Amino acid sequence: MTLAIPFDTLVYAKKLKSVGFTEAQAETLAESQAQLIESRLATKEDIELVRRDMKELEVSLQRDMKELEASLKRDMKEIEMRLTIRMGTLIAASIAIVATLVKLL
């Protein structure tokens, strides 16, 4: 894997040696820093993969939301129809009761 950013370990090791690090210390630290940068930073390819995954997720979520919306609309129409039938039944029963009471009085 190549580094996501350029990191010159030789230049870094030379700077460390110039401030008092031994050659072994400077080389070890420079190599450790290079490995840390390589393992922690995302590459353009990594970012592109995440973008593609996010786009796929967005499309999937939009499709699921449309399906859910359609399902909710169907359920609401069914409930509306049931309520209309119940209200009609109650109105018919009320009229029958009133008509019976009118005949009795």
Disulfide bonds with the S-S distance in Angstrom:
none
